[in-house]
Amino acid sequence: MAKKKKYYAVAVGKVRGIFGEWFGPQGAEQQVRGYPGAVYKGFETLAEARDFLENPRGRKSATRAAGKGLPFTSKPAAAARPTDRPNAGQIIIYTDGGALNNPGPGGYGAVIANGDDIKELSGGFRLTTNNRMELMACIIALQSIKKPSAIRLFSDSRYVVNGITKGWAAKWKANGWMRTKNEPAVNPDLWEQLLALCEIHTVEFCWIKGHAGIPANERCDALAVAAASKHHLPADTVYEKTVKRT
């Protein structure tokens, strides 16, 4: 019996990167369906997928006809400019994060628009979770703004947006980082940092639907996937200590 493909590398598609599933909103199929000259392939190991992503020339694509595929380029796409109109002096931030196979190698991405200045940030860890990377994207983006500012932050994570706007994180902190009387809150280290940054800045958290064609959101997703796919990622030490304890 053939082994099940666990990783899908998309070298040319709507979003380039490595995906832990084929179908679904986070799957590789969404990135190649209807994309002319898409170049992608499934692999049994993450190392093989990374190798294909870094060196796709001359490799056989799952759907690419000889001589008809688009040329691969390693040049990063230009920063996607947010289309939302900020209020006077307001900074616009888009964030996204995720982990392959959750938990697994993870990455985060952010696009920050301060007037005409557009900045991208990204990074990754060797073992982490989707929610930790969603939180980390917000933290890194807010930390990059050096003086107190008015900010509108867009995230496709209800976990993050609801945690702030519905007061969940503040309540968990007030209760000694307990979600209920018997259940501890998850990711208190990152929620602590995010709440502290919200004390410095005036942040309006807005939920948006992911993979809905919003350019800045799609760019954040691409940055996160690319970061998670890199070799020799650092440790998410807090998470790894938690895993070892359990």
C-alpha positions as CSV (number, residue, x, y, z in Angstrom):
1,M,0.0,0.0,0.0
2,A,1.3,3.4,-0.9
3,K,2.1,5.7,1.9
4,K,-0.2,8.7,2.4
5,K,1.2,12.1,1.3
6,K,1.5,14.3,4.4
7,Y,3.1,17.5,2.9
8,Y,2.2,19.4,-0.2
9,A,4.7,21.8,-1.7
10,V,3.4,24.6,-3.9
11,A,6.2,26.2,-5.9
12,V,3.9,28.2,-8.2
13,G,0.3,29.0,-7.2
14,K,-1.8,31.6,-5.4
15,V,0.3,31.2,-2.3
16,R,3.7,29.5,-2.4
17,G,4.7,27.3,0.5
18,I,4.2,23.9,2.2
19,F,0.8,22.7,3.4
20,G,0.0,19.9,5.8
21,E,-3.3,19.0,4.0
22,W,-4.7,18.9,0.5
23,F,-8.4,19.9,0.9
24,G,-10.0,22.5,3.1
25,P,-9.5,26.3,3.6
26,Q,-5.9,25.8,4.7
27,G,-5.1,23.2,2.1
28,A,-2.8,23.2,-0.9
29,E,-5.7,22.5,-3.3
30,Q,-7.0,26.1,-2.7
31,Q,-3.7,27.5,-3.9
32,V,-3.5,25.6,-7.2
33,R,-7.1,25.3,-8.3
34,G,-7.7,27.4,-11.4
35,Y,-4.1,28.8,-11.3
36,P,-2.5,28.6,-14.8
37,G,0.8,26.6,-14.8
38,A,0.6,25.7,-11.1
39,V,3.6,23.7,-9.9
40,Y,3.1,21.5,-6.8
41,K,3.7,18.0,-5.5
42,G,2.9,15.8,-2.5
43,F,5.6,14.3,-0.3
44,E,5.8,11.9,2.7
45,T,8.4,14.0,4.6
46,L,8.8,17.7,5.3
47,A,12.4,17.5,4.2
48,E,11.4,16.3,0.7
49,A,8.8,19.0,0.4
50,R,11.3,21.7,1.4
51,D,13.8,20.4,-1.1
52,F,11.2,20.6,-3.9
53,L,10.2,24.1,-2.9
54,E,13.8,25.3,-2.9
55,N,14.8,23.4,-6.1
56,P,11.7,22.9,-8.3
57,R,13.5,23.3,-11.6
58,G,13.6,20.1,-13.6
59,R,11.3,18.2,-11.1
60,K,8.2,16.6,-12.4
61,S,5.1,18.5,-11.3
62,A,1.8,16.9,-10.4
63,T,-0.1,18.8,-13.1
64,R,2.5,20.8,-15.1
65,A,2.8,19.8,-18.7
66,A,6.3,19.9,-20.1
67,G,7.2,23.4,-21.5
68,K,3.8,24.9,-20.4
69,G,4.4,25.7,-16.8
70,L,5.2,29.2,-15.5
71,P,8.9,29.8,-14.7
72,F,9.7,29.5,-11.0
73,T,11.1,32.6,-9.3
74,S,12.5,32.9,-5.8
75,K,12.0,36.6,-5.8
76,P,9.5,37.5,-3.1
77,A,6.2,39.1,-4.0
78,A,5.8,42.8,-3.4
79,A,4.1,43.8,-0.1
80,A,0.4,43.8,-0.5
81,R,-0.9,47.2,0.4
82,P,-3.9,47.2,2.7
83,T,-7.0,48.6,1.0
84,D,-8.7,49.7,4.3
85,R,-8.8,53.4,4.8
86,P,-7.4,54.3,8.2
87,N,-8.7,57.1,10.4
88,A,-6.4,60.1,10.6
89,G,-3.0,59.0,12.0
90,Q,-4.2,55.3,12.3
91,I,-1.8,52.5,11.5
92,I,-3.2,49.4,9.7
93,I,-1.9,46.0,10.5
94,Y,-2.7,42.6,9.0
95,T,-1.5,39.4,10.7
96,D,-1.6,35.7,10.2
97,G,0.0,32.6,11.6
98,G,-0.2,28.8,11.6
99,A,1.6,25.5,12.2
100,L,2.0,22.6,9.8
101,N,0.0,19.7,11.1
102,N,-0.7,21.7,14.2
103,P,1.3,21.3,16.3
104,G,4.4,21.3,14.1
105,P,6.7,23.8,12.5
106,G,5.0,27.2,12.6
107,G,5.3,30.7,11.2
108,Y,3.7,34.1,11.5
109,G,3.5,37.0,9.1
110,A,2.4,40.7,9.4
111,V,1.9,43.6,6.9
112,I,2.0,47.0,8.5
113,A,0.9,50.2,6.7
114,N,1.9,53.5,8.3
115,G,0.8,56.0,5.8
116,D,2.8,55.3,2.6
117,D,5.3,53.1,4.5
118,I,4.6,49.4,4.1
119,K,6.6,46.9,6.2
120,E,6.5,43.1,6.3
121,L,7.6,41.0,9.3
122,S,7.8,37.2,9.6
123,G,9.4,34.4,11.6
124,G,9.0,30.8,12.6
125,F,9.6,28.1,15.2
126,R,10.4,24.4,14.9
127,L,7.4,23.2,17.0
128,T,4.4,25.3,18.0
129,T,0.7,25.7,17.3
130,N,-1.7,27.7,15.1
131,N,-3.0,29.8,18.0
132,R,0.5,30.6,19.3
133,M,1.5,31.8,15.8
134,E,-1.6,33.9,15.5
135,L,-0.8,35.6,18.8
136,M,2.9,36.0,17.9
137,A,2.1,37.7,14.7
138,C,0.1,40.4,16.6
139,I,2.8,40.7,19.2
140,I,5.7,41.1,16.8
141,A,3.7,43.6,14.7
142,L,2.8,45.8,17.7
143,Q,6.3,45.6,19.1
144,S,7.7,47.0,15.9
145,I,5.8,50.3,16.5
146,K,8.0,52.3,18.7
147,K,5.7,55.0,20.1
148,P,2.1,54.8,21.3
149,S,-0.2,54.8,18.3
150,A,-3.7,54.3,17.2
151,I,-3.9,51.0,15.3
152,R,-6.5,48.9,13.5
153,L,-5.4,45.3,13.5
154,F,-7.0,42.7,11.2
155,S,-6.8,39.0,12.0
156,D,-8.6,35.9,10.7
157,S,-8.3,34.3,14.1
158,R,-11.4,34.4,16.2
159,Y,-9.3,33.1,19.0
160,V,-7.2,36.3,19.0
161,V,-9.9,38.8,18.2
162,N,-12.5,37.4,20.6
163,G,-9.8,37.0,23.3
164,I,-9.3,40.7,23.3
165,T,-12.6,42.3,22.2
166,K,-14.7,40.0,24.5
167,G,-12.4,40.5,27.4
168,W,-11.5,36.8,27.8
169,A,-7.8,37.4,28.1
170,A,-8.2,40.1,30.6
171,K,-10.5,37.9,32.7
172,W,-8.1,35.0,32.5
173,K,-5.3,37.2,33.7
174,A,-7.4,38.6,36.6
175,N,-8.1,35.0,37.6
176,G,-4.5,34.1,37.8
177,W,-4.5,32.7,34.2
178,M,-7.3,30.3,34.9
179,R,-9.9,29.8,32.2
180,T,-12.3,28.2,34.7
181,K,-12.0,27.2,38.3
182,N,-10.3,24.0,37.3
183,E,-8.9,24.7,33.8
184,P,-5.8,26.9,33.2
185,A,-5.8,29.3,30.3
186,V,-3.7,28.3,27.3
187,N,-0.8,30.5,26.0
188,P,-0.7,32.8,29.0
189,D,2.9,34.0,28.2
190,L,1.7,35.3,24.8
191,W,-1.6,36.8,26.1
192,E,0.4,38.6,28.8
193,Q,2.6,40.2,26.1
194,L,-0.4,41.1,23.9
195,L,-2.3,42.7,26.8
196,A,0.7,44.8,27.8
197,L,1.1,46.1,24.2
198,C,-2.6,47.0,24.2
199,E,-1.9,49.2,27.2
200,I,0.8,51.0,25.2
201,H,-1.2,51.4,22.0
202,T,-4.9,52.0,21.2
203,V,-5.7,48.9,19.2
204,E,-8.9,48.1,17.4
205,F,-9.0,44.4,16.7
206,C,-11.1,43.4,13.6
207,W,-11.9,39.8,12.5
208,I,-11.7,39.1,8.7
209,K,-12.4,35.9,6.9
210,G,-9.2,34.1,5.8
211,H,-8.5,33.0,2.2
212,A,-11.2,35.4,1.0
213,G,-9.0,37.2,-1.5
214,I,-8.0,40.1,0.7
215,P,-4.5,40.9,-0.6
216,A,-2.8,41.9,2.7
217,N,-4.3,38.8,4.5
218,E,-3.1,36.5,1.7
219,R,0.3,38.1,1.9
220,C,0.5,37.5,5.6
221,D,-0.5,33.8,5.0
222,A,2.3,33.5,2.4
223,L,4.8,35.0,4.8
224,A,3.7,32.6,7.6
225,V,3.8,29.5,5.4
226,A,7.3,30.4,4.0
227,A,8.6,31.0,7.5
228,A,7.3,27.7,8.8
229,S,8.9,25.9,5.9
230,K,12.5,27.1,6.6
231,H,15.3,24.9,7.9
232,H,16.8,25.2,11.4
233,L,14.0,27.1,13.0
234,P,14.5,28.2,16.6
235,A,12.6,26.6,19.5
236,D,9.4,28.0,20.9
237,T,10.8,27.3,24.3
238,V,7.7,28.0,26.4
239,Y,5.6,25.7,24.3
240,E,8.2,22.9,24.2
241,K,8.5,23.0,28.0
242,T,4.7,22.7,28.2
243,V,4.8,19.6,25.9
244,K,7.5,18.0,27.9
245,R,5.5,18.5,31.1
246,T,2.5,16.7,29.6
